[in-house]
């Protein structure tokens, strides 16, 4: 599994790592962003 791909805690689909001002994950299925700890 790639490091920039995770699993969405809500829909269990794929989420993708986004490098920005802060590192966050984006789920296209839920259209939600998750901040990393």
Secondary structure, 3 states (H helix, E strand, C coil): CCCCEEECCCCCCEEEEECCCCCEEEECCCCEEEECC
